[in-house]
C-alpha cells in the first residue's frame, strides 16, 4: 500500500482524510451500500456455476470495487472542501456584519457629541442640588430617550464632565457617580474621531464586559475647541450578536459561531453551553481549517479577520466557527420533494464549479462499467434464447438479478448527483436570506437617521421663525454638510418648509435646488406624520434629487420647538442606492462568485439592484409569479430554466430589523432577494425520455418458448424503439471494436468493419433510413446479426444507441407491414407491442435481409 494511502474498512483512502472520513456520512453510506453490492457479486459467482451465463463475475466485482475506492476518495475531498468553504464564509460573514453595524456607531457618536443641546447642558449644568440644573437634566434625559427610541441598538447614554463626574444618563437605576479618570483622559486626549472600547467599564457595573462608543463634547466643532465633557453610547452587543447568529447558524450540524478577541477569548457565542464566553480558542487564520479539541470533544474550526467596511476595521476581532467533528459532514437533507430532471443533472455534471473533472471521470467509468455489464447480460439472454435446457429459466433469472445489482451500483452515484443539487439549492436560500438581512439592517439605520436629524434644535427654531428663515440657510446647510460628511451613504440631505420649498442642502453641487418647491407625494406624507417616531419613504423611483435615477428618499417632520404638535417642515435624505445596494449584494456572495448573481426586486418584479450587468435597475424579471407571492420572511428555492441554462434560485422576502418594518412600524415595502446559482447549460437535444426495461419480469419468466411465441432482442436508435429476432443475433459489442472506413463519404451507410471470431463483418449506420437524427457520439454499441446460419457472408452489424431487453411475445401479436410503406417502413417488416417495460411500447422489427440487400449491396456498387 502506498505511503499516502491508509486502509479504512477495506477501502484505501488518502492519509490526510483518515481522521475525517469516518465522520463523512455520505461516504459511509455509499461505502456500506457498495459493500453490500460487492457481497452480491460473490453470491452471483457461485450461482453462475450452476447456470450457464458465461459472465466473468470476478472481473465485474473488481471493476466496481476499484470504482468505489476512487469515488469515496473524491467524495471525501469534495465534501471537506464544501464544508470548510461554507465554514469560512460563515465566519467571515459573522465578523463583517458586526463591523458593518459598528461602522454606523462610529458616525453616531461623532454626530451626537456635537449636539447643541448636550453642549448647552454641559455649559449650564451646576449640580444635582441646583433646581435649574435638575430641570436641565430632565430635558437632556428626554433627548437621550428620544435618541434611543430611534437608535434602539443602544441601551444607555452616559454623559460626564471632564473630571469624570456623571452629570446625566438615560438609565438612572445605576448609581455610579464617577467614571474612571484613565478612561476619561483617554477620550479627552484622543486625536481620533471616536473611541471604541470593549471590556469592563466601571459606569456599567451590570456587565463584566460591554461595548461602548465615546467621544469628547467640545464647545464648537473646531478640533482645538475646549472640551466640556465625555459622551458614551452603550451598545446592545449581546442582543445584536444573538440576531446575527440566528441568521447564520445551522442547528442541524450543532455548529457554534463565535467572536474572538485578539487573544482568542470568546466574547460572543451562538451556543454558550457548547462554547462558553471567556473560553480561549485557537485562532485559525493561516489554514483552511483545523481539527481542535475542546472540553473533551473534537471540532473542525476556522477563524476569519474582517474585510472591513469603508476603511473601518473595528477592534481586532475574529469571526470563528466550530463544528463537532461527528456532525460536520452530515448528509444534505433534500429541501425539495420534486424529482430532479436528468437534463439538469447532466448540465450540472458538465460544470466544473459543481462537478470536478475527477468526480466526472468516476461517473464516466461507472457508466462504462454499467454499459459493459448491460451488454454482457443482453448477450447472455440472447444466448439463453437459443438453447433449451433445464437451466435456461434459472440462468435468465440470474442474469436479471445481476442486472438489477449493476443498476443499484449506478443508482448510488445518481443519488450523489441529487445530493449535490439539493446542496446548491440550500446555498441559494442561505445567500438570499443573508443579503436581505443586510439590506433590512442598513435601511433601519436610514429610518433612524431622518427621524433623529429632524429633532435638531437649530432646525426646529429656525423653521419657527419663517421671516428670518432665508438668513439661516447657510447655517442649516453647514449642519447638513457636517452630518453628510459623517454619514457617507447619502448623496444629499435637504430641509424644506411646510410649503415643500427647499431651504438648504448638504451637497454644494445641488445648491440650485434651494428655493425649488417639492411636489412629490412624500412631502405631504411627511407634513402629516403623527409623532417623532414616524417617518415616511418614497417609492423606489426616479427622482431629480438623484440624477434622475431611482432611489429611496427617507423623510421625517421638523416640529416646532415651542409646540411639538405643530409641523413646520421636514428633512429629506437621499440614499445613494446604486452603489450601496450593489455592495450589499456583492458582500453577501462568495468571493469566487463567477457562477452566482443576486438581485433585489420589489413585488412587481422590478429590479432594485443586481450584480448581473444584463439586468439593469427598473427592468422586469421574467420568472414565475410564485416567487413574488412569498410573505415576510418566507423563502423558496427551485431549479429554473432561463435562456437554455439551469439555475438554482433561492428567494427570501424581507422581514425588517428590530422595530423597522415590524408591527410597531407603519412602513410597508416588501423587497425580495433572489440568488441565482448557475448549474449548467441545457443540452438542446435533451436526454431521451425513454421507457426503461425491467431487468426482472415475472411475466416473461412464467412464459415458456413454444411454437406460438418468439423471442425478440430489443434496442434503441435515438428515440426509435427497434427489435430483431433473437435467433438472428450473434452478439453485441462495443463501438471501440469498429475499424472505421477512412475515405468513405459520410452519407454512406457503410461505416467500417469488425473482426468477430473468424468473420469480417460490415457495420452499417441505418439512422437516415428510419428517419432518426442523433449525434454520432450517441452510437455506442454494435449489434452483429445473421439471417442465414449456413452462409457466413450473410452477416451485418448495425450501430445502435442502447440495448434494452430480450422479450418473449406471441407470434400472433406481430403485425406485418405492407411492402408499399415508405420512409421508416423501408427496412421494417413488422411491429409488435412489448409489455415487459415500465409501460407497454410498440417496437419496430427490422428486416435484416432487406438491410443487407439494400445497403450492403449498394455499398459494393459505389
Buried (B, 14 or more C-beta within 10 A) or exposed (E): EEEEBBEBEEBBBBEEBBEBBBBBBBBBBBBEBBBEBBEBBEEBBEBBEEBBBEBEBEBBBEBBBEBBBBBBBBBBBBBBEBBBBBBBBBBBBBBBBBBBBBBBBBBBBBBBBBBEBBBBBBEEBEEEEEEEBBEBBEBBBEBBEBBBBBBBBBBBBBBBBBEBBBBBBBBEEBEBEBBEEEBBEBBBEEEEEBBBBBBEBEBBEEBEBBBBBBBBBBEEEEEEEEBBBBBBBBBBBBEBBEBBBEBBBBEEBBBBBBBBBEEBBBBBBBBBEBBEBEBEBBBBEEEEBBEBEBEEEBBBBBBBBBEBBEEBBBBEBBBBBBBBBBBBBBBBEBBBEEEBBBBBBBBBBBBEBBBBEEBBEBBEBBEBBBBBBBBBBBBBBBBBBEEEEEBBBBBBBBBBBBBBBBBBBBEBBBBBBBBBBBBBBBBBBBBBBBBBBBBBBBBBBBBBBBBBBBBBEBBBBBBBEEEEBEEBBEEBBBBBBBBBEBBEBBBBBBBBBBEBBBBBBBBEEBEEBBEEEBEBEBBEBBBEBEEBBBBBBBBBBBBEBBEEBBBBBBBBBBBBBEEEEEBBBBBBBBBBBBEBBBBBBBBBBBEEBEBBBBBBBBBEBBBBBBBEEEBEBEBEBEBEEEBBEBEEEEBBBBBBBBEEBBBBBBBBBBBBBBBBBEEEBEBEBBBBBBBBBBBBBBEEEEEEEBBEBBBEBEEBBEBEBEEEBBBBBBBBBBEBBBBBBBBBBBBBBBBEBBEEBEEBEEEBBBBBBBEBEEBEBBBBBBBEBBEBEBEEEBBBBBBBBBBEEEEEEBBBBBBBBBBBBBBBBEEEBBEEBEEEEEEBBBBBBBBBBBBBBEEEBEBBBBBBBBBBEBBBEEBEEE
